[in-house]
């Protein structure tokens, strides 16, 4: 059996949000295109909130402080959608609309 060994850990260097897609630029020059609706908080965010992001560490994750959203590069590469429960999201949405 063979085991995959990465030459380096994947790292995000930049992101762009265009309409309903998030384009993730990785350090190794790959790009990931992720639908915004995979992450309900981003889907319900204003353009200004979507643009207010920061990279954590050496690019292992993206954080949106206005939305309390945190998405890791490993999850993006694995194709994982938001793991937030519907109850938690609805509570966040209700607090947001007050």
N, C-alpha and C positions, 0 to 999 in steps of 0.2 A: 504494500500500500504506500502511496506517495502522499506527502504532506506539503501543502502549500506554505512556502515561506516568503514573506514579503521582504523586498530589499529595503523598504523604509515604510514607516507608518503613514497611512494616507492623511493628508492635511489640506484643509480648505485655505485658499489664499484670498478669495473674493467671491462675492455673490451679486447677482443682478436679478431683480424681480421685474418681469415683463408680462403685463396682463395677468394671465392665470397660470404662469409658470415661474419657477424659481430656478435660475441657472447657477449652478455651483461650480466654481473654478478650483481645481485641485492643483497642488504643488507640482505634480508630475505631468501637467498640461492636459489632463482629461477634463471633460465637462460633464456634469450630470444635469439633466433637465427633469425637474420634479413638479408634478401638478400641485398648485397651491391648495386645492381642496383636500389633499392628504392631511393637511394641518388646519383644522377648523379655526384656530385663533388667527392664523395668517389670513384665512379666507374672509373673516369678519373684520379685519384690521383696515384702517385707513392707509392710503399710500404713504403718508408721513410715518406712521407706525411701522409699516413694512420696511421702510428705508432706514429706520433707526435700529441697526443691528451692530453687534460686535463679535469678533472672533475670540474664543476662549483658548487659553494656553497657546500652543503652537499651531492652532487651527484644527483642534480635535472636535470643535463644536461651534455652533452659531447661537447667539443669545439675543433675543429681542426684549429689552428691559421693559418697554411699555406694555408688552403682551404677556410677560412672564412665560415666554416660550423658549425652549432650549432644545436644539436638534443636533445630535452627534453625527459625525461623518460616517462612522461604522454603520449606523442605522440607515443612513442614506444609501450607502453602498449595498446594503443588504435588501433595500427596497421596502423598508418598514415604514408604515404610515404612523400617524400619531397614535400613541397608546393611551391617551387620555380617555377616561370613561365618559359616557354621555352625561351622567349626573354631575361630574366635575365640570365639564364644559358648560352645561346649562347654568350652573351656579356662577361661573366666571362671566358668562354672557349677561345674566341678570344683574350682577354687580356692575358691570360695564355700562349697562343701560340706565343706571340710576342717575 
